[in-house]
Amino acid sequence: MTVLTDDEQESVRAALRYFKRRSGSWKTIAPALGFGKMTVSLVASGNKPVSTKMAYCVARFAGVGVDDVLRGRFPPPVTCPHCNRQFVP
């Protein structure tokens, strides 16, 4: 069994929070990821560890490689969760 590092888990949580801001609720995100609403909520809040399965599901939903999610490259740090516009600092 592969265990994700704390940094990798936080990167997945950041992607989950981004999806929630884009959609408005866990109710719309959870089925797309293949998890229950409560599970996604607990993982995103840090009250439950991120599984490798969830990391892969988040990457698939985002349309990026799992490595991009685990390393914090998705979503890009300057991406607006509402319009998806990327700002250049």
Residue pairs with C-beta under 8 A, 6 or more apart in sequence:
1 52
2 52
4 12
4 49
4 50
4 51
4 52
4 55
4 70
7 72
8 50
8 55
8 70
8 71
9 49
9 50
10 72
11 69
11 70
11 71
11 72
12 43
12 50
12 54
12 55
12 58
12 69
12 70
13 43
13 44
13 46
13 50
14 72
14 75
15 58
15 62
15 69
15 74
15 75
16 29
16 40
16 43
16 44
16 58
17 44
18 75
18 79
18 81
19 29
19 58
19 61
19 62
20 26
20 29
20 44
21 81
21 82
22 81
22 82
22 84
23 29
26 37
26 40
26 41
26 44
27 37
29 40
30 36
30 37
30 39
30 40
32 61
33 40
33 54
33 57
33 58
33 61
34 57
35 43
35 54
35 57
39 48
42 48
43 49
43 50
43 51
43 54
55 66
55 69
55 70
56 66
58 69
59 65
59 66
59 68
59 69
59 74
62 68
62 69
62 74
62 75
64 73
64 74
67 73
68 74
75 81
76 86
78 86
78 87
78 88
78 89
79 85
79 86
79 87
80 86
80 87
